[in-house]
Amino acid sequence: MVMIPLSFVLAISAVWAAPNTGNPNALWSCLSGKGWNLETVSNANYAKDSTAFNERLSFKPVAIVSPPDLNGVAGAVNCARTNNFKVSALSGGHSYAAFGLGGQDNQVVINLKNLKNITLNSDGTVVSGTGNRLGDLAQAIWDQGQRALPHGTCPYVGTGGHTSYGGFGLFSRQAGLLLDTVVSAQVVLANGEVVTASPTQNTDIFWAIRGAAPSFGIVVSWTYQTVPAPSTVTFQLGWSKSLTQNQFVTAFSAFQNFSTTAPNALGFDGDIGADGNGGISLTFLGVWYGAASQFQSTIAPFLAKIPAGYTLTANNMTWIQQLDFLAGSSSLSTAAPDTLAQHDTFFAKSLMTTGPSSQTALNSFASYLYSQGAHSDTNWFIGFDLYGGKISQTASNATAYTNRNAFITYQFYASSQNSNPPYPADGISFVTNMLNSLEPNPQEAYPNYVDPTLTAAQWKSQYFSTNYARLLSIKNSVDPQQVFSFPQSIS
C-alpha cells in the first residue's frame, strides 16, 4: 500500500474547500478608493454584515462591497474576476443556506442594498432596483398608483432572490409567479458587461434569470408588469380545542379535496404546529380576490367537510390592508433599519406535490406529527400553500423555473428553542423524517426554501428537472470562468 503524506492530504483538502484562490491584498486594492463601501474582516461592521440570517451556518467572505450604483456593481465584478475570486449577490439576505454570503468562505459578496429606485410608469410597468425588499416594492406601487404584484407575505425578503427562484404568494393563483410579471431586467454579466434581458434582447439570459438568476449574473433592476390592486376578503380558520389525529386527517383531506376544484381567485394556505398541550394545531388562512358577495358560497363546500368546533373570521380589506395583515407584526416599509428583521437558527426542507396525498400518506404524516412533532425540542412549523391556477398555465420550459405542475407546496421548518445557536443535534433528521413521513420519494422542491443537504443529483432534478441541460449550456456560454459560483449554482 502506498502511504500518502498527511501534509499532501491537507493541502489537497484546502484547495478543494477554497475555490477562490486569488490574492486578497490585490483584490482589496482593486476594490478600494472607489466609494464602494468595502468591508473586510478588519472592519468594525464586518461581523454583523457577514452574519447569516440562518445562524446555523457561518461563512467568511473575503470582501463585502456595497456599490452605490450600476457602474459600481460592474466594477466590483471585474475586480473579483480579474483577481480570481467567486462572486455572490446579496439582495435581502434571507437565503436559507446563506448563498447570498457565498455559501462558502472567501467569496466576494456584492450587497445591492443601495439600489433602491422604484419608478411606476404610465403603462403599469415598474422599474425596481434589486436592493428593494418586497415590502418596499409593494408599498411604493400602491402609493404611486394603487397597483399590485403577486409575491410573498414577508416584507423583509429581498426582491432579487424572490423573483429569481419563483417567488409566489396568495395572489399567485390568479396573477402568476412574480417572475412571470418580469418584462425585462438589467444584468451585470461575469465579464462586467451590462445588458438588458427581455423577450427580444439577450433572450437566453432572460429565460435563465427567471428561475436561476444568481448563477448567470447580477440583476441590478427588474421591470415588472403590475396590475390594478384588487379588493379582498381575508379569512382565518382554526379550532380552539386540540384536534385528534383522526380529526386532523379529516380536515386536511377536506382541504385537499376542496382544493382540486377551487377557483383561481382563492388563495389558500395554512400552518401546522405543536399546540403546546401535547397535540397538533392546524390553522388555515386565505384571501378571496373575487366579489365579496361570492366568498361564503365559495368556501361553503370546504366548511361542510371539516370537523366541527372551528371559528372562521373574514374581513373585507383593501389590497394594502391585506398586505399589512399578512405581514403580521412586521412593517411593510423596511427603509428604516438596514438590517434583517431578525435572525434565526433553523433547518428547512420543502416538498411540492403534484396531486392530493393518499389516505395512507396522510395517516403516516399524522402519526409522525402526533408521536414525534408534539414532543420535539425544536420550535417547528409546517407551512402549506395551494398552488396551481395561473402558475400552472405557463409551460414548465417557458422559463428556467420549472415546477409549475405542483398542487401543494410544503415548507418543513424547525428552529432552535431560542432562535440562537446551537442547533439541536437531531433537528435535521427530525425535519427530514417529517417530510419523508408524507412523501418518502420527493420529486420536486421549491428553490426559494433552498436545502443545502440535497445531493447534486437531487437539487438539479428537484429544482430544475429537464431545464437543467439548457441552463448549463447558457452558463457555459455567458460565464465560462464560473465567476458566479456557490454550492448549488449551475456549473
C-alpha positions in Angstrom: 0.0 0.0 0.0 1.3 3.5 -0.9 1.5 5.8 2.0 0.4 9.4 1.3 1.9 12.1 3.5 -0.6 13.9 5.7 0.7 17.3 4.5 -0.3 16.4 1.0 -3.8 15.4 2.1 -4.2 18.6 4.0 -3.0 20.7 1.0 -5.5 19.0 -1.4 -8.3 19.4 1.2 -7.5 23.1 1.5 -7.7 23.6 -2.3 -11.0 21.6 -2.5 -12.6 23.6 0.3 -11.5 27.0 -1.0 -12.3 27.5 -4.7 -11.3 31.2 -4.5 -7.5 31.1 -4.9 -6.7 34.8 -5.7 -4.6 37.2 -3.7 -6.8 39.0 -1.1 -4.5 42.1 -1.0 -4.7 42.6 -4.7 -8.4 42.2 -4.6 -8.8 44.7 -1.8 -6.6 47.2 -3.6 -8.8 46.9 -6.7 -12.0 47.4 -4.6 -10.6 50.3 -2.5 -10.9 54.0 -3.0 -13.9 54.0 -5.3 -16.7 54.8 -2.9 -18.0 51.2 -2.9 -18.1 50.8 0.9 -15.6 47.9 1.1 -15.7 45.7 4.2 -13.1 43.1 5.1 -12.5 41.1 8.3 -10.7 44.1 9.9 -13.8 46.4 9.6 -16.0 47.1 12.6 -19.2 46.2 10.8 -17.9 43.0 9.1 -19.0 40.6 11.8 -22.6 42.0 11.7 -22.8 42.2 8.0 -21.4 38.7 7.4 -23.8 37.1 9.9 -26.2 34.8 8.1 -30.0 35.1 8.6 -29.8 31.4 9.4 -27.2 31.3 12.2 -26.9 27.6 11.9 -24.5 28.5 9.2 -21.4 30.7 9.2 -19.2 31.8 6.3 -16.4 34.4 5.9 -16.5 36.5 2.8 -13.1 37.8 1.6 -14.9 41.1 1.0 -18.3 42.7 1.2 -18.9 45.5 -1.2 -21.9 47.8 -1.3 -21.7 49.8 -4.6 -23.8 53.0 -4.9 -24.9 52.3 -8.5 -24.8 50.1 -11.5 -21.3 51.0 -12.6 -20.0 50.2 -9.1 -21.6 46.7 -9.3 -19.9 46.1 -12.7 -16.6 47.4 -11.4 -16.7 45.1 -8.4 -17.5 42.1 -10.6 -14.4 43.0 -12.7 -12.2 43.2 -9.6 -13.3 39.8 -8.4 -12.9 38.1 -11.8 -9.5 39.5 -12.6 -8.3 38.6 -9.1 -9.7 35.0 -9.3 -12.4 35.2 -6.8 -16.0 34.0 -7.0 -19.0 36.4 -6.6 -22.3 36.3 -4.9 -25.0 38.9 -4.9 -26.8 39.9 -1.7 -30.4 41.3 -2.0 -32.4 40.7 1.1 -30.1 38.2 2.8 -32.7 35.6 3.7 -31.2 32.6 1.8 -31.9 29.6 4.0 -28.4 28.3 3.0 -26.7 31.7 3.2 -25.9 31.6 -0.5 -26.2 35.4 -0.5 -23.0 35.3 1.6 -21.5 32.8 -0.8 -22.4 29.6 0.9 -18.7 29.1 1.3 -15.7 31.0 2.6 -13.6 33.5 0.6 -16.4 34.8 -1.6 -16.8 38.4 -2.8 -20.2 39.5 -1.7 -21.8 42.4 -3.6 -24.5 43.9 -1.4 -27.2 45.6 -3.5 -28.7 47.5 -0.6 -28.1 50.9 -2.3 -30.0 50.1 -5.5 -33.4 51.3 -4.2 -35.1 53.2 -7.0 -38.7 52.3 -7.7 -40.5 54.0 -10.6 -44.0 53.2 -11.7 -44.6 54.1 -15.3 -47.8 55.2 -17.1 -48.2 51.7 -18.8 -48.3 50.0 -15.4 -44.7 48.7 -15.5 -42.5 49.4 -12.5 -38.7 49.5 -12.6 -37.3 48.4 -9.2 -33.7 48.2 -8.0 -32.7 44.8 -6.6 -31.8 46.4 -3.3 -35.6 46.7 -2.6 -37.4 44.2 -0.4 -40.9 43.0 -1.0 -42.5 45.4 1.5 -40.7 48.4 -0.1 -41.9 47.5 -3.6 -45.5 46.7 -2.5 -45.9 50.0 -0.6 -44.3 52.1 -3.4 -46.5 50.8 -6.2 -49.6 51.2 -4.0 -48.7 54.8 -3.1 -47.8 55.7 -6.7 -50.8 54.2 -8.4 -52.7 51.6 -6.3 -51.1 48.7 -8.2 -50.2 45.2 -7.2 -47.9 42.3 -7.9 -48.1 38.6 -6.9 -45.4 37.9 -4.2 -44.9 36.5 -0.7 -46.0 37.9 2.6 -42.8 38.6 4.4 -41.9 42.3 3.7 -38.2 41.8 4.6 -37.5 39.3 1.8 -35.3 40.7 -0.9 -36.8 41.1 -4.4 -33.7 39.6 -6.0 -33.9 36.0 -4.8 -37.7 36.0 -4.5 -38.0 37.0 -8.2 -35.2 34.7 -9.4 -36.4 31.5 -7.9 -40.1 31.5 -8.4 -41.4 33.6 -5.5 -45.2 33.2 -5.0 -48.0 34.3 -2.7 -51.7 34.1 -2.2 -52.4 36.2 -5.2 -50.3 33.9 -7.5 -53.1 31.5 -8.3 -54.8 34.5 -10.0 -51.8 36.5 -11.2 -48.9 34.0 -11.6 -45.4 34.0 -10.1 -43.5 37.2 -9.5 -41.1 36.2 -12.2 -44.0 35.8 -14.7 -44.6 39.5 -14.4 -41.0 40.4 -15.4 -40.8 42.1 -18.8 -37.1 43.0 -18.7 -34.1 43.1 -16.4 -30.7 44.9 -16.3 -28.0 42.4 -15.7 -24.3 42.6 -15.0 -22.5 39.7 -16.6 -19.4 37.9 -15.5 -17.2 40.0 -17.9 -18.5 43.2 -16.4 -20.8 44.0 -19.3 -24.2 45.4 -18.6 -27.0 44.1 -20.7 -30.8 44.3 -21.0 -32.5 40.9 -21.0 -36.0 40.7 -22.4 -38.2 38.7 -24.8 -36.4 40.5 -27.7 -32.9 41.1 -26.2 -30.5 38.5 -24.8 -33.3 36.0 -24.8 -31.3 33.1 -23.4 -30.3 35.2 -20.4 -33.9 36.4 -20.0 -35.0 32.8 -19.9 -32.3 31.7 -17.4 -32.7 34.6 -14.9 -36.4 33.8 -14.5 -35.6 30.7 -12.3 -31.9 30.8 -11.7 -30.6 34.3 -11.9 -27.7 34.2 -9.4 -25.8 31.7 -11.5 -25.8 34.0 -14.5 -25.1 37.5 -13.4 -26.3 40.2 -11.0 -29.7 41.6 -11.8 -29.5 45.2 -10.7 -33.0 46.1 -11.6 -36.2 44.3 -12.6 -39.1 45.7 -14.7 -42.4 44.2 -13.7 -45.8 44.5 -15.2 -48.2 45.4 -12.4 -52.0 45.0 -12.3 -54.7 47.2 -10.6 -54.8 46.3 -6.9 -57.9 44.2 -6.2 -60.1 44.4 -3.2 -60.0 41.3 -1.0 -61.8 39.2 1.6 -59.1 37.9 4.0 -60.1 35.0 6.3 -58.7 32.8 9.0 -60.0 29.4 10.3 -58.9 27.3 13.3 -60.0 25.2 16.2 -59.9 26.3 19.9 -59.6 22.7 21.1 -56.9 20.3 20.0 -57.8 18.1 17.1 -57.5 14.3 17.5 -55.3 12.6 15.0 -58.3 11.3 13.0 -59.8 14.8 13.0 -56.5 16.2 11.7 -56.6 13.8 8.8 -60.2 14.5 8.1 -59.6 18.3 8.0 -56.5 18.0 5.8 -58.3 15.6 3.4 -61.1 18.1 3.1 -58.6 20.8 2.3 -57.1 18.7 -0.5 -60.4 17.6 -1.9 -61.8 21.1 -2.0 -58.6 22.5 -3.5 -58.7 20.3 -6.5 -61.6 22.5 -7.9 -61.0 25.7 -6.0 -61.3 28.8 -8.2 -58.2 30.8 -9.2 -59.5 33.8 -7.3 -59.0 31.9 -4.0 -55.5 32.0 -2.4 -55.4 29.3 0.3 -52.7 28.2 2.7 -52.2 27.1 6.3 -49.9 26.1 9.1 -49.3 23.0 11.2 -47.5 23.1 14.6 -47.4 21.8 18.1 -50.2 23.2 20.2 -48.3 23.2 23.5 -50.6 20.6 25.0 -49.2 17.5 23.5 -51.3 17.8 20.4 -51.1 19.4 16.9 -52.7 22.6 15.8 -54.0 23.2 12.3 -55.0 26.6 11.0 -56.0 27.9 7.6 -55.6 31.3 6.1 -56.7 32.7 2.7 -57.6 35.6 0.6 -60.6 35.8 -1.8 -59.9 38.1 -4.7 -63.4 37.9 -6.3 -66.6 39.7 -5.4 -67.1 39.8 -1.6 -70.7 38.6 -2.1 -69.4 35.3 -3.5 -67.0 34.4 -0.7 -69.4 32.5 1.5 -70.7 30.3 -1.3 -67.2 29.6 -2.5 -65.9 28.4 0.9 -69.1 26.6 1.9 -68.2 23.2 0.4 -64.9 23.1 2.4 -66.7 24.1 5.7 -69.2 21.3 5.2 -66.5 18.6 5.3 -64.2 19.7 8.2 -64.6 18.8 11.9 -67.0 20.9 14.0 -65.8 23.4 16.5 -63.9 25.7 14.2 -64.0 29.5 14.1 -64.0 31.4 10.8 -63.3 35.1 10.7 -63.5 37.0 7.4 -63.0 40.7 6.7 -63.2 42.9 3.6 -59.9 44.7 3.1 -58.2 46.9 0.6 -55.1 45.4 -1.1 -52.7 47.3 1.2 -54.7 46.4 4.3 -54.5 42.8 3.3 -50.7 43.0 2.9 -50.3 44.7 6.3 -52.4 41.9 7.8 -50.4 39.1 6.2 -47.2 40.7 7.3 -48.2 40.3 10.9 -46.0 42.3 13.3 -43.7 43.4 10.5 -44.0 46.8 8.9 -44.3 46.9 5.1 -41.6 49.6 5.0 -38.1 48.3 5.6 -36.4 51.6 4.9 -35.5 52.5 8.5 -33.3 49.6 9.6 -30.5 48.5 7.3 -30.7 45.0 8.9 -32.7 41.9 8.7 -35.9 41.8 10.7 -34.4 39.1 12.8 -32.1 36.1 12.8 -32.9 32.5 13.3 -31.2 29.2 13.8 -33.0 26.6 11.7 -33.2 23.9 9.1 -35.9 23.6 6.5 -36.9 21.4 3.6 -39.6 21.7 1.0 -41.9 19.5 -1.0 -44.1 20.2 -4.0 -46.7 17.5 -4.5 -48.3 17.1 -7.9 -51.7 15.9 -6.6 -53.5 15.1 -3.4 -51.6 12.8 -1.0 -53.2 9.4 -0.4 -55.1 8.5 2.7 -52.2 6.2 3.6 -49.7 9.0 3.2 -51.8 11.4 5.4 -52.2 8.8 8.1 -48.4 8.2 8.1 -47.8 12.0 8.2 -50.3 12.5 11.1 -48.8 9.6 13.0 -45.3 11.2 12.8 -46.6 14.6 13.9 -48.6 13.3 16.8 -45.9 10.9 18.0 -42.7 13.0 17.3 -43.7 16.5 16.4 -45.8 17.1 19.5 -42.8 16.4 21.7 -39.9 17.8 19.7 -37.2 20.0 21.3 -37.4 22.4 18.4 -39.8 25.2 17.5 -41.2 23.9 14.3 -44.0 24.5 11.9 -45.2 23.3 8.5 -46.5 25.9 6.1 -48.5 24.7 3.1 -49.8 26.6 0.1 -52.2 25.8 -2.6 -50.5 26.1 -5.9 -51.9 25.8 -9.4 -54.2 28.4 -11.1 -52.4 30.8 -13.4 -49.0 29.4 -12.2 -49.7 26.1 -14.0 -51.0 27.8 -17.1 -47.4 28.6 -18.2 -45.4 25.8 -19.7 -42.7 24.2 -17.5 -40.0 25.1 -20.0 -41.2 28.7 -20.8 -38.8 30.0 -18.1 -36.0 28.3 -16.1 -38.4 27.9 -13.2 -39.9 24.5 -14.0 -42.1 23.2 -11.1 -45.4 24.6 -12.3 -47.5 21.5 -12.1 -47.4 21.4 -8.3 -50.6 21.0 -6.3 -49.4 21.9 -2.8 -46.1 23.4 -1.7 -44.9 22.5 1.8 -42.3 24.1 4.0 -41.0 22.0 6.9 -39.1 24.3 9.3 -37.6 23.8 12.7 -35.7 26.4 14.8 -33.7 26.1 18.0 -35.8 26.8 21.1 -34.5 30.4 21.5 -33.7 31.0 17.8 -30.0 31.2 18.7 -27.2 28.7 18.2 -26.5 25.9 18.8 -28.9 23.9 16.6 -30.3 20.7 18.2 -28.2 17.7 17.1 -31.4 15.8 15.9 -33.0 18.8 14.3 -32.0 18.0 10.7 -33.1 14.4 11.0 -36.4 15.4 12.6 -37.3 17.7 9.7 -36.1 15.2 7.1 -38.2 12.4 8.7 -41.2 14.7 8.8 -41.1 15.2 5.1 -40.4 11.5 4.5 -43.4 10.5 6.5 -45.6 12.3 4.0 -43.6 11.6 0.8 -40.5 9.3 1.0 -39.6 9.8 -2.6 -39.8 13.6 -3.3 -39.7 14.6 -6.9 -40.0 18.4 -6.7 -38.8 21.0 -4.2 -39.1 24.8 -4.0 -35.7 26.5 -4.7 -36.5 29.6 -2.5 -36.6 27.2 0.5 -33.1 26.1 -0.5 -31.9 23.0 1.2 -28.1 22.6 1.4 -28.3 18.9 2.4 -29.6 17.8 -1.0 -27.1 16.0 -3.2 -26.2 17.5 -6.6 -28.4 15.0 -8.3 -31.3 15.8 -6.0 -31.3 19.6 -6.3 -30.7 19.6 -10.0 -33.7 17.3 -10.5 -36.0 18.7 -7.8 -35.3 22.4 -8.6 -34.8 22.4 -12.4 -35.7 19.0 -13.8 -35.2 18.8 -17.6 -34.5 22.6 -17.7 -31.0 22.0 -16.2 -29.4 21.0 -19.5 -30.3 24.3 -21.2 -29.3 26.2 -18.1 -25.9 24.5 -18.2 -25.4 25.4 -21.8 -26.2 29.0 -21.2 -23.9 29.1 -18.2 -21.0 27.8 -20.2 -21.7 30.5 -22.8 -22.0 33.6 -20.6 -19.9 32.6 -17.6 -17.3 30.1 -18.6 -15.0 31.0 -15.7 -17.8 30.3 -13.2 -17.4 33.7 -11.7 -20.9 33.4 -10.2 -20.5 30.3 -8.2 -21.9 28.9 -4.9 -22.7 25.3 -3.7 -25.8 24.9 -5.8 -25.0 27.2 -8.7 -25.4 26.0 -12.3 -22.0 24.6 -13.1 
